Amino acid sequence: MRDYLLNHWTGQLGFSATLFVNLIGLSFLISLFTIDNLPDWAAVITVLILCLILIWQLLGGWRCANRMQTEEAASNSVWGIYAGLSVAIVMVGFQVLDIVSDRLFVEPPAKTIFGDDDFSAELKGNTIHLGGEINYLMYQALLIILSEQDEIKAVSLNSHGGIVFAARSIGKLIKERALATRINDRCYSACTLVFSAGTERTVSKDADIGFHGYSFDMPYRFQSVDPIEEQEKDKAYLLTRGIQAAFLDKAFSTDARNLWTPSMDELMASGFITK
């Protein structure tokens, strides 16, 4: 093996071994390895090894081509070696770039309608903690966790609000699984729609809960929904959750640019929280 590696390095191997084995064949085998989930230490070692292999391939192939030209070998064979060198650069080089880019060029979080804030979904014990913007990514995360875990009992919320349609979808999952909902910090706007889906709805004494009416506040976009119509849909739904009509009237009559933050006594008396 040592002599074989040395012979390629010095360009002394024949055309077939150089092209089909060392350049094309080896590059193809390297491209088959799964390298997406390597830990950082293994990624560094792998990059170093691949770089050494690529240098060995290229210099050996280049020397073989030069030797063939000196010996006045067939020009087609020389161009075959050059083609093999290109294959090695592309296939082995791609593996190196794939590892490096995966570690160095991390895509930044996409901006949401609330700026740079994002969502979080974390399982702690038998409780899923949802935070940040209520959006469809949060819905997908919740769906995945629920599909993999059978012992979940509650969902804890900490959100400034988000997309009403996503809140409906998240609430539907909570209702179908008969989960309890909790608020330990804050729950504004569309978050309250998610919270209302809980079989038991509890809040800490220091929690901050805010309501307001619906509005279409996405500039430069065609208004495809009627906020008042959607508001009435959710009002009808919240009535079925045992929340008093007078409370909902006040909540939805609050201007969308403001928040109504009722007291704990008001929340309990209205049926919004159960204990």
C-alpha positions as CSV (number, residue, x, y, z in Angstrom):
1,M,0.0,0.0,0.0
2,R,2.8,2.4,0.8
3,D,4.5,1.8,-2.5
4,Y,1.1,2.3,-4.3
5,L,0.5,5.6,-2.5
6,L,4.1,6.7,-3.3
7,N,3.9,5.7,-6.9
8,H,0.7,7.8,-7.4
9,W,2.3,10.7,-5.6
10,T,5.3,10.6,-7.9
11,G,3.1,10.1,-11.0
12,Q,4.5,6.7,-11.8
13,L,1.2,4.7,-11.9
14,G,-0.5,3.9,-15.2
15,F,-3.3,5.7,-16.9
16,S,-6.1,3.4,-15.7
17,A,-5.1,3.2,-12.1
18,T,-4.5,7.0,-11.9
19,L,-7.8,8.0,-13.6
20,F,-10.3,5.3,-12.7
21,V,-9.1,4.3,-9.3
22,N,-7.3,7.3,-7.6
23,L,-9.2,10.2,-9.2
24,I,-12.7,9.1,-10.1
25,G,-13.3,6.0,-8.0
26,L,-11.9,7.5,-4.8
27,S,-13.7,10.7,-5.3
28,F,-17.0,8.9,-5.8
29,L,-16.5,6.9,-2.6
30,I,-15.8,10.0,-0.6
31,S,-19.0,11.7,-1.9
32,L,-21.0,8.8,-0.5
33,F,-20.1,9.5,3.1
34,T,-22.7,11.2,5.3
35,I,-21.1,14.1,6.9
36,D,-23.9,16.4,7.8
37,N,-24.1,15.6,11.5
38,L,-20.5,15.4,12.5
39,P,-19.5,16.9,15.8
40,D,-17.1,19.9,15.5
41,W,-14.0,17.9,16.5
42,A,-14.7,15.2,13.9
43,A,-15.5,17.8,11.3
44,V,-12.1,19.4,11.7
45,I,-10.3,16.1,11.5
46,T,-12.4,15.1,8.4
47,V,-11.6,18.4,6.6
48,L,-7.9,17.9,7.2
49,I,-8.0,14.3,5.9
50,L,-10.0,15.2,2.9
51,C,-7.6,18.1,2.1
52,L,-4.7,15.7,2.3
53,I,-6.4,13.2,0.1
54,L,-7.3,15.9,-2.5
55,I,-3.7,17.2,-2.5
56,W,-2.5,13.6,-3.0
57,Q,-4.9,13.0,-5.8
58,L,-4.2,16.3,-7.6
59,L,-0.4,16.3,-7.4
60,G,-0.2,12.6,-8.3
61,G,-2.5,13.1,-11.3
62,W,-0.8,16.2,-12.5
63,R,2.6,14.5,-12.3
64,C,1.2,11.5,-14.2
65,A,-0.1,13.8,-16.9
66,N,3.3,15.5,-17.2
67,R,5.1,12.2,-17.4
68,M,2.7,11.0,-20.2
69,Q,3.4,14.1,-22.2
70,T,7.1,13.7,-21.8
71,E,6.9,10.1,-22.9
72,E,4.8,11.3,-25.9
73,A,1.8,9.2,-24.8
74,A,-1.6,9.6,-26.5
75,S,-3.0,13.1,-26.1
76,N,-6.5,11.6,-25.3
77,S,-5.0,9.9,-22.3
78,V,-3.5,13.1,-21.0
79,W,-6.9,14.9,-21.4
80,G,-8.5,12.0,-19.5
81,I,-6.2,12.6,-16.6
82,Y,-7.2,16.3,-16.7
83,A,-10.8,15.4,-16.6
84,G,-10.2,13.1,-13.6
85,L,-8.5,16.0,-11.8
86,S,-11.6,18.1,-12.4
87,V,-13.8,15.3,-11.0
88,A,-11.7,15.1,-7.8
89,I,-11.7,18.9,-7.3
90,V,-15.5,19.0,-7.6
91,M,-16.5,15.9,-5.6
92,V,-13.9,16.0,-2.8
93,G,-13.9,19.8,-2.7
94,F,-17.7,19.8,-2.3
95,Q,-17.4,17.6,0.7
96,V,-14.9,20.0,2.3
97,L,-17.0,23.0,1.5
98,D,-20.1,21.4,2.8
99,I,-18.5,20.8,6.2
100,V,-17.0,24.2,6.4
101,S,-20.1,26.1,5.3
102,D,-22.3,24.2,7.7
103,R,-20.1,25.5,10.6
104,L,-19.2,29.0,9.4
105,F,-22.1,30.2,7.4
106,V,-25.1,29.8,9.7
107,E,-28.3,31.3,8.3
108,P,-29.6,34.1,10.6
109,P,-33.1,33.8,12.0
110,A,-35.7,35.1,9.7
111,K,-37.4,38.3,10.7
112,T,-40.9,37.9,11.9
113,I,-43.7,40.5,11.8
114,F,-42.4,41.6,15.3
115,G,-38.9,42.2,14.1
116,D,-36.0,39.9,15.0
117,D,-37.9,38.1,17.7
118,D,-38.5,34.4,17.1
119,F,-40.3,31.5,18.8
120,S,-39.2,28.8,21.1
121,A,-40.6,25.4,21.9
122,E,-39.0,23.4,24.7
123,L,-40.1,20.3,26.5
124,K,-39.4,20.2,30.3
125,G,-40.8,17.2,32.1
126,N,-44.4,16.8,31.0
127,T,-44.8,20.5,30.0
128,I,-44.1,22.2,26.7
129,H,-42.9,25.8,27.0
130,L,-43.8,28.0,24.1
131,G,-42.3,31.4,23.8
132,G,-41.9,34.3,21.4
133,E,-44.1,34.9,18.4
134,I,-47.2,32.8,17.7
135,N,-46.6,31.6,14.2
136,Y,-46.8,28.5,12.0
137,L,-43.2,27.4,12.9
138,M,-44.3,27.2,16.5
139,Y,-47.3,25.1,15.4
140,Q,-45.0,22.7,13.5
141,A,-42.7,22.4,16.5
142,L,-45.6,21.7,18.8
143,L,-47.0,19.1,16.4
144,I,-43.6,17.3,16.3
145,I,-43.2,17.2,20.1
146,L,-46.8,16.0,20.6
147,S,-46.3,13.3,18.0
148,E,-43.2,12.0,19.8
149,Q,-44.3,12.3,23.4
150,D,-47.4,10.7,25.1
151,E,-46.9,12.0,28.7
152,I,-47.4,15.7,28.0
153,K,-49.9,17.3,30.4
154,A,-49.6,21.1,29.9
155,V,-48.4,23.9,27.7
156,S,-46.8,27.0,29.3
157,L,-47.0,30.2,27.3
158,N,-44.8,33.3,27.3
159,S,-45.7,35.4,24.2
160,H,-46.5,38.9,23.0
161,G,-48.8,37.5,20.4
162,G,-48.6,36.8,16.7
163,I,-50.7,35.4,13.9
164,V,-54.3,34.6,14.7
165,F,-54.6,31.8,12.2
166,A,-51.5,30.1,13.7
167,A,-53.0,30.6,17.2
168,R,-56.1,28.8,16.2
169,S,-54.1,25.8,14.9
170,I,-52.0,25.7,18.0
171,G,-55.1,25.9,20.2
172,K,-56.7,23.1,18.2
173,L,-53.8,20.8,19.0
174,I,-54.0,21.7,22.7
175,K,-57.7,21.1,22.8
176,E,-57.5,17.8,21.0
177,R,-54.9,16.5,23.5
178,A,-56.9,17.9,26.4
179,L,-53.8,19.7,27.8
180,A,-53.8,22.3,30.5
181,T,-52.4,25.8,29.8
182,R,-50.4,28.1,32.0
183,I,-49.0,31.6,32.0
184,N,-46.1,32.5,34.3
185,D,-44.9,35.7,32.6
186,R,-46.9,37.3,29.8
187,C,-49.6,36.5,27.2
188,Y,-50.8,39.1,24.8
189,S,-53.1,39.3,21.8
190,A,-53.2,36.0,19.9
191,C,-51.5,34.2,22.8
192,T,-54.7,34.5,24.8
193,L,-56.5,32.6,22.0
194,V,-54.0,29.7,22.5
195,F,-54.3,29.9,26.3
196,S,-58.1,29.6,26.1
197,A,-57.8,26.1,24.5
198,G,-56.6,24.6,27.8
199,T,-58.8,22.2,29.8
200,E,-57.5,23.9,32.9
201,R,-56.2,27.5,32.6
202,T,-53.9,28.8,35.3
203,V,-51.8,31.9,35.7
204,S,-49.2,33.0,38.2
205,K,-50.0,36.0,40.4
206,D,-47.3,38.1,38.6
207,A,-48.4,37.2,35.0
208,D,-49.3,40.0,32.6
209,I,-52.2,39.3,30.2
210,G,-53.4,41.6,27.5
211,F,-56.3,41.8,25.0
212,H,-57.2,44.0,22.1
213,G,-59.3,44.0,19.0
214,Y,-58.2,42.6,15.6
215,S,-56.7,44.7,12.8
216,F,-55.0,44.2,9.5
217,D,-51.6,45.7,10.2
218,M,-49.4,44.3,7.5
219,P,-48.4,47.3,5.2
220,Y,-47.9,46.9,1.5
221,R,-50.0,43.7,1.4
222,F,-53.4,43.2,0.0
223,Q,-56.0,42.9,2.7
224,S,-57.5,39.4,2.0
225,V,-59.3,39.0,5.3
226,D,-61.8,41.0,7.3
227,P,-60.5,41.6,10.8
228,I,-64.0,42.1,12.3
229,E,-65.3,38.9,10.7
230,E,-62.3,36.9,12.1
231,Q,-62.8,38.6,15.5
232,E,-66.4,37.5,15.6
233,K,-65.4,33.9,14.8
234,D,-63.0,33.8,17.7
235,K,-65.4,35.5,20.0
236,A,-68.0,32.8,19.3
237,Y,-65.3,30.2,19.9
238,L,-64.2,31.8,23.2
239,L,-67.8,31.7,24.4
240,T,-67.8,28.0,24.0
241,R,-64.7,27.9,26.3
242,G,-66.8,29.3,29.1
243,I,-65.6,32.9,28.9
244,Q,-68.3,35.6,29.6
245,A,-69.6,37.7,26.7
246,A,-69.2,41.0,28.6
247,F,-65.6,40.3,29.2
248,L,-65.0,39.4,25.5
249,D,-66.9,42.6,24.4
250,K,-64.5,44.7,26.4
251,A,-61.5,42.7,25.2
252,F,-62.3,43.0,21.5
253,S,-63.4,46.6,21.8
254,T,-59.9,47.7,22.9
255,D,-58.1,49.5,20.1
256,A,-55.5,47.2,18.3
257,R,-52.7,49.6,19.1
258,N,-53.4,49.3,22.8
259,L,-53.8,46.5,25.4
260,W,-56.4,45.9,28.0
261,T,-54.8,44.1,31.0
262,P,-57.6,43.0,33.3
263,S,-57.0,42.2,37.0
264,M,-56.8,38.6,38.3
265,D,-60.2,39.0,39.8
266,E,-61.6,40.0,36.5
267,L,-59.9,37.1,34.7
268,M,-61.2,34.6,37.3
269,A,-64.8,36.1,37.3
270,S,-65.0,36.0,33.5
271,G,-64.0,32.3,33.3
272,F,-60.8,33.1,31.3
273,I,-58.8,31.4,34.0
274,T,-60.1,28.4,35.9
275,K,-57.9,28.5,38.9
